[in-house]
Amino acid sequence: MIDIFVLLYISRILDMPPKKKELPIIDSDIKLIRKANELVEARYKFDIWETRVFAFMLTLIKHEDTDFREYQINAGDIVREFGLHDSGQVYDSIKSAGEKLLDKKVGIIRTLDDGRKEQFTTHLVASTATPEERGRGDYIKLSFHPALRPFLLELKERYLVYDIRNILSLSSIYSVRLFELLKQYQKIGKRKFRVDELKTLLSIEPNEYQLYGHFKGLIKRAEKDLLKHTDIYFTFEEDILKKKVVAITFNIFDNPNNQREKVGEKVKSKEVKALDASTEELERIYATVSNYVTKAKVKKWLKDLPIEQIEKGIAYTINYIKAGNTVNNIGGMLNTMVSTPNLYDKYEVTKTKVKKEAKKVQVNTALIEEKKAELQHIWQEYKIKEAELVQKLLSQNPTLRDDLVQRIQANNFYDPQKSLDENLQRDIIQGLKVSILSTMSKEYNTLTQYFNTKVKKTREELLALGYKE
């Protein structure tokens, strides 16, 4: 029998487009986009032309730049880079995109020095300029808003770098955004989002893609786009709760059909260092263990060991100490743990289990409240429809009221010391009224049975969630 994983692998390979012949790279071909992770995950919505113009602006920033300048984009450059036609029409598009970018705001979640997070909103572009007269060499000049400096200049940690050629052929703004969000986690190989969280990151409005099937179509399109045009591709898995997709896990892979040819050492030493995230990883990991090991040791870990294994080893050591265990040589323990593959971290498992249980309780509580509200709504809807039907029956049969009152007053539960209205306030008399009317009117009986069924089903769902009456 063929192994299922072999079948999946064959299927994945068959789905890939034929390998394209790559032209040799020269220095001028390399146009890198660099942006802080906070900007990658910022809240903004571009159309495809705004996306192209902003991306091209980013490639004009040099790695060594310490301040913004006015950046010029020629229509011919956009035509050539994005494989477009009709430079006149392209110029109109980039001019319009520049003007719209001038009005665009971006919402960035930034971290303060004390660890707190805050929502920071700023314009993206500070100014635009275009030639007075149309003609040869049409261009547009733009300058970034100064508030973007921390997110685009002198980046030292937590930033994304990629070759613009990855997005040149993407015609969907959502494919571009999803590419960047997954590219951040390329080395980890996996990224999970709640559905509502992913919609927010993609700047999808509440009235857009309300049906999950439509939203899934957007993701499927991005899946095909990235496989065809970029240096990564993905598969995805859905987390389902109560028949509803609540989260999506993306599995991220290097795309062998679109790997960019390695650049020469000359370019690498100057520009493509940024492509190698090891500098970022070195600083990030060293910051967590700098009291116990040298930076050279961390560098050796990164050279010899998988990043996930290193992070697991560090987490294990920290959890072990937090659990109250005494360690005389923390540096030695760190080195041993990060060098241990397939490390089983019982402390992390316990912590994860507690978090999952807390999350489960939180989700259950929310679902219980939702069901209780649904039950209340059913009851209110019943009271309205029941009152309307009783009014209708009494108007059709004037003697019905007298018959109903006589039968209620003849019952042993009726309290003669109280008025009829006072008796009707009692649950037992209300139940008696419903029972009598159900025998006197088939329409009333049908209405009661319908709502009884809805109430019973909702109560069962409520009890299944652990609700105690």
Disulfide bonds with the S-S distance in Angstrom:
none
